[in-house]
Amino acid sequence: MSTPGTRSTSPVGHPAPSAGPAGPAEPPEPSDSALRGERGAGTVLALGLGLLVVLAAVLVALLAQSAAMASRAAAAADLAALAAADAARGIAAGEPCAVAVDVARRNGARVVSCAEGAGSTVQVRTELAVRAPLGAATGLARAGPPP
């Protein structure tokens, strides 16, 4: 047991925790040497998160550009196929595939393939003249007389 003026110790020799008037004792604050290894960690974390946000924005922009270019290629194919079908039916003058090439060129695309089918139908595949960073944008369309 303890005598007056001495601290009581636990059975293993460590001082017994004492509860003061305000409750249990607060844990000791880390020393300056313990905090030096963490100095600047917040800056590195903020830079890493900023880089992640920038990369995500670039990816979204690339995907949006690819979607817009695919839409332009599909529109060029649609217009070329409609014009070629009109030429195949005799409504417009010219050879159907030559008309498709001209219409596609005016819409910033080139005709990759053009095939005339049965019943004055025409199938046209186009590719945009300007290439996207994620690959070529292509479009495919078939047109013919109404049913």
Backbone as JSON, one array per atom type, in Angstrom:
{
  "sequence": "MSTPGTRSTSPVGHPAPSAGPAGPAEPPEPSDSALRGERGAGTVLALGLGLLVVLAAVLVALLAQSAAMASRAAAAADLAALAAADAARGIAAGEPCAVAVDVARRNGARVVSCAEGAGSTVQVRTELAVRAPLGAATGLARAGPPP",
  "N": [[0.82, -1.17, 0.0], [0.26, 2.38, -0.16], [2.06, 5.04, 1.27], [1.45, 8.15, 2.98], [2.09, 10.9, 0.86], [3.39, 9.56, -1.16], [3.09, 8.13, -4.41], [0.62, 5.87, -5.52], [1.14, 2.72, -7.03], [0.52, 0.55, -9.79], [0.14, -3.04, -9.92], [2.19, -3.8, -11.71], [4.11, -1.9, -11.55], [3.74, 0.56, -12.77], [2.63, 3.95, -12.68], [-0.53, 4.49, -11.19], [-3.52, 5.32, -12.93], [-4.89, 8.49, -12.45], [-7.79, 10.17, -11.63], [-8.66, 13.38, -12.07], [-10.25, 16.37, -10.82], [-11.62, 17.14, -13.13], [-12.05, 14.9, -14.58], [-10.82, 12.01, -16.44], [-7.29, 11.91, -17.16], [-5.81, 13.81, -19.83], [-4.45, 12.57, -22.95], [-0.93, 12.68, -23.61], [0.44, 15.35, -25.61], [1.78, 15.01, -28.92], [5.28, 15.18, -29.55], [7.4, 17.76, -31.04], [9.23, 16.52, -32.74], [7.9, 14.22, -33.51], [5.9, 15.23, -35.14], [7.22, 16.33, -37.3], [7.65, 14.51, -39.41], [5.22, 14.41, -40.64], [4.78, 16.85, -41.72], [3.7, 18.81, -44.41], [2.22, 16.81, -45.57], [-0.47, 17.25, -46.04], [-0.42, 19.02, -48.18], [0.62, 17.45, -50.23], [-1.42, 15.57, -50.42], [-3.56, 17.25, -51.21], [-2.58, 18.13, -53.71], [-2.5, 15.69, -55.07], [-5.25, 15.02, -55.12], [-6.19, 17.19, -56.62], [-4.92, 16.7, -59.07], [-6.21, 14.33, -59.76], [-8.82, 15.27, -60.16], [-8.42, 16.94, -62.38], [-7.58, 15.06, -64.31], [-9.93, 13.53, -64.5], [-11.66, 15.46, -65.57], [-10.46, 15.9, -68.07], [-10.82, 13.38, -69.22], [-13.63, 13.27, -69.37], [-14.04, 15.38, -71.15], [-12.77, 14.38, -73.47], [-14.4, 12.15, -74.0], [-16.85, 13.42, -74.47], [-16.19, 14.9, -76.75], [-15.7, 12.81, -78.54], [-18.25, 11.67, -78.69], [-19.69, 13.76, -79.87], [-18.4, 13.94, -82.35], [-18.97, 11.42, -83.41], [-21.68, 11.7, -83.74], [-21.73, 13.68, -85.71], [-20.55, 12.25, -87.83], [-22.47, 10.26, -88.22], [-24.63, 11.83, -89.01], [-23.64, 12.85, -91.43], [-23.49, 10.45, -92.88], [-26.2, 9.76, -92.96], [-27.32, 11.9, -94.49], [-25.88, 11.6, -96.88], [-26.7, 9.04, -97.68], [-29.45, 9.45, -98.03], [-29.44, 11.31, -100.16], [-28.17, 9.76, -102.1], [-30.05, 7.72, -102.4], [-32.17, 9.14, -103.47], [-31.02, 9.76, -105.94], [-30.78, 7.18, -106.95], [-33.43, 6.47, -107.3], [-34.13, 8.2, -109.29], [-35.01, 10.71, -108.76], [-33.2, 12.72, -108.22], [-30.42, 14.03, -110.08], [-27.62, 12.15, -111.32], [-25.07, 9.67, -110.5], [-25.72, 7.33, -107.93], [-23.73, 6.66, -105.87], [-21.72, 8.52, -106.46], [-23.08, 10.87, -105.92], [-23.45, 10.5, -103.18], [-20.79, 10.64, -102.3], [-20.19, 13.31, -102.86], [-22.05, 14.7, -101.21], [-21.28, 13.8, -98.67], [-18.66, 14.83, -98.57], [-19.21, 17.56, -98.5], [-20.16, 17.7, -95.95], [-18.01, 17.36, -94.32], [-16.92, 14.78, -94.29], [-15.76, 11.56, -95.46], [-16.56, 9.07, -97.88], [-16.51, 5.77, -96.99], [-17.55, 3.34, -97.78], [-19.95, 2.45, -100.28], [-22.94, 1.1, -101.26], [-25.25, -0.1, -103.55], [-28.48, -1.38, -103.2], [-31.21, -3.76, -103.5], [-34.3, -2.6, -104.84], [-33.88, 0.16, -105.07], [-32.4, 0.97, -102.83], [-29.77, 2.32, -100.81], [-26.71, 1.91, -99.16], [-24.53, 3.59, -97.05], [-21.34, 4.18, -95.72], [-19.56, 6.35, -93.69], [-16.68, 8.37, -92.79], [-15.29, 10.72, -90.64], [-13.34, 13.5, -91.75], [-11.6, 14.77, -90.01], [-9.72, 13.47, -87.42], [-10.47, 12.07, -84.25], [-8.99, 12.16, -80.93], [-9.44, 9.7, -79.73], [-9.82, 7.93, -81.79], [-11.14, 7.17, -85.12], [-14.18, 8.65, -86.22], [-17.06, 7.13, -87.28], [-19.88, 6.6, -89.46], [-22.94, 4.98, -90.33], [-25.46, 4.42, -92.69], [-28.62, 3.65, -94.18], [-30.74, 4.09, -96.89], [-33.78, 4.45, -98.73], [-36.64, 4.05, -100.94], [-39.88, 5.08, -99.66], [-41.93, 2.8, -97.72]],
  "CA": [[0.0, 0.0, 0.0], [1.05, 3.58, -0.25], [2.15, 5.87, 2.47], [1.15, 9.52, 2.61], [3.14, 11.61, 0.14], [3.91, 8.77, -2.27], [2.06, 7.74, -5.39], [0.34, 4.44, -5.56], [1.51, 2.11, -8.29], [-0.22, -0.66, -10.14], [0.95, -4.22, -9.61], [3.35, -3.96, -12.58], [5.07, -0.86, -11.28], [3.41, 1.8, -13.46], [1.76, 4.78, -11.84], [-1.95, 4.26, -11.39], [-4.17, 6.5, -13.5], [-5.65, 9.26, -11.45], [-8.84, 11.01, -12.18], [-8.67, 14.67, -11.4], [-11.6, 16.9, -10.66], [-12.26, 17.32, -14.42], [-12.21, 13.62, -15.25], [-9.55, 11.31, -16.72], [-6.19, 12.74, -17.67], [-5.69, 13.92, -21.28], [-3.22, 11.94, -23.43], [0.11, 13.69, -23.86], [0.54, 15.83, -26.98], [3.01, 14.52, -29.57], [6.39, 16.14, -29.56], [7.7, 18.36, -32.35], [9.94, 15.58, -33.59], [6.93, 13.28, -34.07], [5.11, 15.92, -36.17], [8.06, 16.72, -38.45], [7.48, 13.55, -40.5], [3.92, 14.63, -41.28], [4.71, 18.21, -42.25], [3.57, 18.83, -45.86], [1.4, 15.69, -46.05], [-1.73, 17.81, -46.55], [-0.14, 19.61, -49.49], [0.75, 16.34, -51.18], [-2.76, 15.03, -50.6], [-4.33, 18.21, -52.01], [-2.08, 18.08, -55.09], [-2.96, 14.42, -55.66], [-6.68, 15.12, -55.41], [-6.33, 18.14, -57.72], [-4.53, 16.0, -60.29], [-7.28, 13.39, -60.06], [-9.95, 16.04, -60.7], [-8.04, 17.39, -63.72], [-7.62, 13.89, -65.19], [-11.34, 13.19, -64.73], [-12.21, 16.47, -66.48], [-9.92, 15.64, -69.41], [-11.49, 12.18, -69.72], [-15.0, 13.64, -69.73], [-13.97, 16.2, -72.37], [-12.47, 13.49, -74.6], [-15.59, 11.35, -74.31], [-17.85, 14.32, -75.07], [-15.75, 15.2, -78.12], [-15.92, 11.6, -79.35], [-19.69, 11.52, -78.93], [-20.1, 14.79, -80.83], [-17.87, 13.58, -83.68], [-19.74, 10.27, -83.89], [-22.96, 12.24, -84.2], [-21.48, 14.34, -87.01], [-20.31, 11.21, -88.84], [-23.76, 9.62, -88.49], [-25.44, 12.79, -89.79], [-23.1, 12.86, -92.8], [-23.9, 9.2, -93.52], [-27.64, 9.86, -93.23], [-27.56, 12.82, -95.61], [-25.32, 11.0, -98.1], [-27.56, 7.91, -98.08], [-30.71, 10.0, -98.56], [-29.19, 11.89, -101.48], [-27.89, 8.66, -103.02], [-31.32, 7.02, -102.67], [-32.92, 9.98, -104.41], [-30.41, 9.57, -107.26], [-31.08, 5.82, -107.4], [-34.85, 6.45, -107.72], [-34.29, 9.09, -110.42], [-35.52, 12.0, -108.3], [-32.07, 13.65, -108.37], [-29.53, 13.63, -111.17], [-26.29, 11.65, -110.97], [-24.83, 8.29, -110.05], [-25.99, 7.35, -106.49], [-22.53, 6.7, -105.01], [-21.04, 9.79, -106.71], [-23.84, 11.87, -105.17], [-23.14, 10.27, -101.77], [-19.44, 11.15, -102.05], [-20.26, 14.78, -102.88], [-22.77, 15.16, -100.01], [-20.43, 13.51, -97.5], [-17.56, 15.79, -98.58], [-19.73, 18.86, -98.05], [-20.41, 17.61, -94.51], [-16.75, 17.11, -93.62], [-16.66, 13.35, -94.15], [-15.46, 10.86, -96.71], [-17.31, 7.81, -97.99], [-15.67, 4.58, -96.86], [-18.17, 2.36, -98.67], [-21.26, 2.79, -100.81], [-23.47, -0.08, -101.94], [-26.65, -0.02, -103.98], [-29.18, -2.64, -102.94], [-32.46, -4.01, -104.24], [-35.39, -1.66, -104.6], [-33.35, 1.53, -105.01], [-31.82, 1.3, -101.52], [-28.34, 2.59, -100.83], [-26.08, 1.9, -97.84], [-23.32, 4.42, -97.09], [-20.53, 4.26, -94.5], [-18.7, 7.54, -93.77], [-15.68, 8.61, -91.74], [-14.97, 12.15, -90.61], [-12.0, 13.84, -92.24], [-10.81, 15.12, -88.83], [-9.7, 12.33, -86.51], [-10.55, 12.34, -82.82], [-7.89, 11.52, -80.2], [-9.78, 8.32, -79.37], [-10.05, 7.12, -82.99], [-11.95, 7.74, -86.2], [-15.63, 8.63, -86.04], [-17.7, 6.6, -88.48], [-21.33, 6.55, -89.47], [-23.49, 4.03, -91.29], [-26.87, 4.72, -92.93], [-29.25, 3.03, -95.34], [-31.92, 4.85, -97.3], [-34.47, 3.94, -99.92], [-37.99, 4.6, -101.11], [-40.77, 4.79, -98.55], [-42.6, 1.5, -97.89]],
  "C": [[0.86, 1.23, 0.0], [1.02, 4.33, 1.07], [1.85, 7.29, 2.06], [2.36, 10.18, 1.96], [3.75, 10.82, -0.99], [2.74, 8.41, -3.18], [1.83, 6.25, -5.29], [0.71, 3.92, -6.95], [0.66, 0.89, -8.52], [0.68, -1.85, -9.86], [2.17, -4.38, -10.5], [4.35, -2.83, -12.42], [4.82, 0.44, -12.0], [2.53, 2.65, -12.55], [0.29, 4.52, -12.19], [-2.57, 5.5, -12.0], [-4.98, 7.2, -12.42], [-6.66, 10.12, -12.18], [-8.87, 12.29, -11.38], [-10.1, 15.16, -11.26], [-12.33, 17.03, -11.98], [-12.44, 16.01, -15.15], [-10.86, 12.98, -15.51], [-8.52, 12.26, -17.33], [-6.16, 12.7, -19.19], [-4.43, 13.19, -21.74], [-2.18, 13.01, -23.72], [0.14, 14.08, -25.33], [1.82, 15.33, -27.61], [4.07, 15.61, -29.59], [6.61, 16.69, -30.96], [8.4, 17.38, -33.27], [8.99, 14.56, -34.2], [6.12, 13.92, -35.19], [5.93, 16.28, -37.4], [7.89, 15.77, -39.63], [6.18, 13.74, -41.25], [3.8, 16.01, -41.89], [4.67, 18.15, -43.78], [2.7, 17.71, -46.41], [0.07, 16.2, -46.62], [-1.56, 18.41, -47.93], [-0.05, 18.52, -50.56], [-0.61, 15.72, -51.46], [-3.62, 15.95, -51.46], [-3.88, 18.21, -53.47], [-2.53, 16.8, -55.79], [-4.43, 14.46, -56.01], [-6.95, 16.1, -56.55], [-5.99, 17.49, -59.05], [-5.61, 15.0, -60.71], [-8.49, 14.1, -60.67], [-9.65, 16.49, -62.13], [-8.09, 16.21, -64.7], [-9.06, 13.47, -65.49], [-11.98, 14.18, -65.69], [-11.73, 16.25, -67.91], [-10.6, 14.41, -70.01], [-12.92, 12.49, -70.16], [-15.01, 14.46, -71.02], [-13.68, 15.34, -73.6], [-13.69, 12.65, -74.99], [-16.68, 12.2, -74.94], [-17.48, 14.67, -76.5], [-15.98, 14.0, -79.02], [-17.39, 11.4, -79.66], [-20.18, 12.54, -79.96], [-19.61, 14.45, -82.25], [-18.6, 12.37, -84.25], [-21.11, 10.72, -84.4], [-22.81, 12.94, -85.54], [-21.27, 13.32, -88.12], [-21.62, 10.5, -89.2], [-24.66, 10.54, -89.32], [-24.96, 12.85, -91.24], [-23.5, 11.6, -93.55], [-25.38, 9.24, -93.87], [-27.92, 10.72, -94.45], [-27.05, 12.23, -96.92], [-26.2, 9.86, -98.59], [-28.89, 8.41, -98.65], [-30.53, 10.59, -99.96], [-28.92, 10.8, -102.5], [-29.17, 7.9, -103.37], [-32.19, 7.82, -103.63], [-32.36, 9.83, -105.82], [-30.73, 8.19, -107.81], [-32.53, 5.72, -107.88], [-35.1, 7.36, -108.9], [-34.86, 10.45, -110.03], [-34.46, 13.08, -108.45], [-31.16, 13.11, -109.47], [-28.21, 13.1, -110.61], [-26.3, 10.19, -110.57], [-24.98, 8.28, -108.52], [-24.74, 7.45, -105.6], [-21.72, 7.98, -105.23], [-21.74, 10.93, -105.96], [-23.54, 11.74, -103.67], [-21.77, 10.82, -101.4], [-19.46, 12.67, -101.97], [-20.94, 15.31, -101.61], [-21.93, 14.92, -98.75], [-19.27, 14.51, -97.42], [-18.01, 17.16, -98.09], [-20.03, 18.88, -96.55], [-19.16, 17.22, -93.72], [-16.42, 15.65, -93.41], [-16.25, 12.78, -95.51], [-16.2, 9.54, -96.7], [-16.31, 6.66, -97.94], [-16.22, 3.47, -97.76], [-19.56, 2.85, -99.07], [-21.75, 1.58, -101.6], [-24.94, 0.15, -102.28], [-27.28, -1.39, -103.77], [-30.42, -2.75, -103.79], [-33.49, -2.95, -103.88], [-34.93, -0.24, -104.41], [-32.88, 1.93, -103.61], [-30.32, 1.49, -101.67], [-27.84, 2.58, -99.38], [-24.75, 2.62, -97.94], [-22.64, 4.39, -95.72], [-19.57, 5.44, -94.68], [-17.72, 7.56, -92.61], [-15.35, 10.09, -91.78], [-13.54, 12.38, -91.06], [-11.07, 14.18, -91.08], [-10.89, 13.95, -87.86], [-9.73, 12.8, -85.06], [-9.37, 11.67, -82.12], [-8.18, 10.06, -79.85], [-10.09, 7.45, -80.57], [-10.94, 7.83, -83.98], [-13.43, 7.62, -85.86], [-16.26, 8.19, -87.34], [-19.21, 6.61, -88.31], [-21.8, 5.6, -90.55], [-24.98, 4.34, -91.44], [-27.33, 3.99, -94.18], [-30.52, 3.82, -95.64], [-32.5, 4.23, -98.57], [-35.84, 4.57, -100.01], [-38.85, 4.28, -99.88], [-41.51, 3.46, -98.79], [-43.95, 1.6, -98.58]]
}
